[in-house]
Amino acid sequence: MIPAPSLTLPPEVQIDTDNEALVERVQTALTHSLSQTFQLCLDTLVRLASNVHGTVHLYLDFAPLSFGFMVLRQDGSSWISGGVLFHGPHDGGGNGGAPTYSVCISPQNGWTVHT
């Protein structure tokens, strides 16, 4: 995986730029009307990665507009993983139902970090 500076991601966030579906989904997230929630999630993940001098790797999740993530330590070992999931009316704001199958304490509209 290599950094994707053309997508204006923080340098600590890496994606597989050969994965066209992933690049397209990141571009959608960065230009979506709720993109500020995606940016807040990236900021949180970058702070987590800084704790171990590591990097954040995003990959596709099965849920619409959602991502999986893994924070890798500087030595390449995995430190923490989870999802950056998109919630809204389509999943009851994160009520545990399809398509995200994830629960939020209160209804959400936008991206949230799940571990």
C-alpha positions, 0 to 999 in steps of 0.5 A: 500500500502506498500513500494517496496524496492525490486524494488529499488524505493525511500522510499517515493514512494509506490506501491501495491506489490500485484498487479502483473501487477503494479510490472511488469510495474515498473520493466519494467520502471526501466530497460527500455533504457529510465529509466533515464526519469522515475527516473527523474519523481520519483525524481520530485514526491518525491520533491513534496511529501517532501513539505507536508511530504507525500508519492507518490502512483503509480498505473496503467494507461490505457496507455502503460507503464504509471502510475497514481500517488497521493501524500498523505499528512502525514495525509493521505489526497490527495494533488495532483494527475496526471500521469507519462506518457510514450511518444514516436513515439507510441503517436506522442511524446505527441501530444494529440492522442491515446493511452495517450491522453496527450499533451506535449509542445514539442515532448517527448521520455520517461516518463513525469509528467502530472497533 
